[in-house]
Amino acid sequence: MASKRGRIGGMVLFPSAGADRNHSSLVLLENRLKPLRVARVDFPYRRAGRRAPDRAPVLMDCVREEVERAAKRWKLPTSSIVIGGRSMGGRMCSMVVADEEDPLDVGGLILISYPLNPPGKVDAGRAAHLGRIRVPTLFVSGTRDQFFTPAQLRAAARRVKGARTMTWIDNKRHDLKGADEVIADHVESWLSDLGSRRT
């Protein structure tokens, strides 16, 4: 399977706001994707033992620094690394890739339970930057996610300029509880297809 991934040589994953790097789905992804190199990373507030996330600029700086650190450690260009994560973690990755002044060049983007709109809010402005994403992007979402309707997420995802793949997990909410294996299946399949397209 590794040979099908072409130029992709590593992955950096970030957790949701309420979890850490040891979330079961991220651990499973690392195990399932071996021998691909995978780094699971905590945001600064988690490392400091705080529950409340830092503001977006701090989180974005963390994403950029950790991806660049992984690239240096693995002796790879960042363009050979796929990044992403769950909910807030994926959103911060998407914002760094879409940064207007200095977009991070990566091999692909994985958005698990992308938090399009907080529950009860119709438009939280979390889709505008998606139009500046030009790398292959995978969305993995539950059909009953409280942060959007499937139609809303499809409309937002159409902004992405790179190749986009949308996968759905039936009857799952935002936490995708009990769906770790299915998430890993979707990511593994997408990575294999990504590799075959990039060779």
C-alpha positions in Angstrom: 0.0 0.0 0.0 2.8 2.4 0.7 3.9 2.3 -2.9 0.5 3.5 -4.0 1.0 6.7 -2.0 3.5 8.1 -4.4 5.1 11.2 -3.0 3.2 11.2 0.3 5.7 10.4 3.0 4.0 11.4 6.2 0.9 12.7 8.0 0.5 15.2 10.9 -2.8 15.0 12.8 -4.4 17.4 15.3 -7.3 16.7 17.7 -10.6 18.5 18.3 -11.0 21.2 20.9 -12.1 18.8 23.6 -9.7 16.0 23.0 -5.9 15.4 22.8 -3.4 13.6 20.6 -4.4 10.3 22.1 -7.9 10.3 20.8 -8.8 6.7 19.8 -9.4 7.6 16.2 -6.1 9.3 15.8 -4.2 6.5 17.4 -6.0 4.0 15.2 -5.1 6.0 12.1 -1.4 5.9 13.0 -1.6 2.2 13.5 -3.6 1.5 10.4 -1.4 3.6 8.1 2.0 2.1 9.1 4.6 2.2 7.7 3.6 5.8 6.8 5.0 8.2 9.3 2.3 9.8 11.4 2.7 12.5 14.1 -0.2 13.1 16.5 0.1 16.6 18.0 -1.4 18.5 20.9 -2.1 22.2 20.7 -0.3 24.5 23.2 -3.3 24.8 25.6 -3.5 21.1 26.0 0.2 20.8 26.7 -0.2 23.5 29.4 -3.0 21.5 31.0 -5.8 24.0 30.0 -9.2 23.1 28.6 -10.0 26.3 26.8 -8.5 26.5 23.3 -6.2 29.4 22.4 -7.2 31.9 19.8 -7.0 30.9 16.1 -3.6 32.6 15.4 -1.9 30.7 18.2 -3.5 27.4 17.0 -2.5 28.2 13.4 1.1 28.9 14.4 1.2 25.6 16.1 0.0 23.8 13.0 2.6 25.5 10.8 5.4 24.9 13.3 4.6 21.2 13.9 4.3 20.4 10.2 7.5 22.1 9.4 9.2 20.3 12.4 7.9 17.0 11.1 9.1 17.7 7.6 12.6 18.5 8.9 12.6 15.4 11.1 11.5 13.1 8.3 13.7 14.9 5.7 10.7 15.6 3.5 9.2 18.7 1.9 5.9 19.8 3.5 4.4 19.1 0.1 4.9 15.4 0.8 3.0 15.5 4.0 -0.8 15.3 4.5 -2.2 17.2 7.4 -5.6 17.4 9.1 -7.5 16.3 12.1 -10.8 16.2 13.9 -13.2 19.2 14.1 -11.2 22.2 15.3 -7.9 20.5 14.5 -8.9 20.0 10.9 -10.3 23.5 10.7 -7.0 25.0 11.9 -5.1 23.0 9.3 -7.5 24.2 6.6 -6.9 27.8 7.6 -3.1 27.4 7.5 -3.3 25.8 4.0 -5.6 28.7 2.9 -3.6 31.5 4.5 -3.7 34.5 2.2 -0.2 35.7 2.9 1.7 32.5 3.4 -0.2 29.3 2.6 1.4 26.1 3.8 2.2 23.8 0.9 1.1 20.3 1.8 0.2 17.1 -0.1 -3.4 16.9 1.1 -5.9 17.9 3.8 -8.1 15.6 5.9 -11.1 17.2 7.6 -12.9 14.9 10.0 -16.2 16.4 11.3 -15.4 19.8 9.9 -17.2 22.3 12.3 -18.9 24.4 9.7 -21.4 26.1 12.0 -21.7 25.8 15.8 -25.0 24.3 16.8 -27.8 26.9 16.5 -25.9 29.2 14.2 -26.7 29.2 10.5 -23.5 31.0 9.1 -20.4 31.2 11.3 -18.1 32.3 8.5 -16.2 29.1 8.5 -16.5 28.4 4.8 -15.0 31.5 3.1 -11.4 30.4 3.3 -12.2 27.0 1.8 -12.1 28.7 -1.6 -8.4 29.3 -1.2 -7.6 25.6 -0.7 -5.9 24.1 -3.8 -4.8 20.7 -2.4 -6.7 17.4 -2.4 -9.1 17.5 0.5 -11.0 14.7 2.2 -14.2 15.4 4.3 -15.3 12.6 6.6 -18.6 13.5 8.4 -21.6 12.1 10.0 -25.0 12.5 8.4 -26.5 13.8 11.7 -23.7 16.2 12.6 -25.1 19.0 14.7 -22.7 21.6 13.1 -24.3 21.4 9.6 -26.8 19.7 7.4 -25.3 17.5 4.6 -26.5 20.0 2.1 -24.7 22.9 3.9 -21.4 21.0 4.0 -21.6 20.0 0.4 -22.2 23.6 -0.6 -19.2 24.7 1.5 -17.0 21.9 0.2 -17.6 23.0 -3.4 -15.5 26.1 -2.7 -12.4 23.9 -2.4 -10.3 24.4 -5.6 -8.3 21.2 -5.2 -9.7 17.7 -5.8 -12.3 17.1 -3.0 -13.7 13.8 -1.7 -16.8 13.8 0.6 -17.5 10.7 2.6 -20.4 10.2 5.0 -21.0 7.9 8.0 -24.7 7.2 8.4 -26.5 8.3 11.5 -23.4 9.6 13.3 -23.3 12.9 15.1 -20.3 15.3 15.4 -18.3 13.1 17.7 -18.5 10.1 15.3 -18.7 7.9 18.3 -17.9 4.3 17.6 -16.8 5.0 14.0 -13.0 4.9 14.4 -12.6 1.9 12.1 -14.9 3.5 9.4 -12.9 6.8 9.6 -9.7 4.9 9.1 -11.2 3.0 6.2 -12.1 6.3 4.5 -8.7 7.8 5.1 -6.8 4.8 4.0 -8.8 4.5 0.8 -8.4 8.2 0.0 -4.6 8.1 0.6 -4.3 5.1 -1.8 -6.2 7.0 -4.4 -4.2 10.2 -3.8 -1.0 8.3 -4.2 -2.1 6.7 -7.5 -3.1 10.2 -8.8 0.3 11.7 -7.8 2.6 9.1 -9.3 
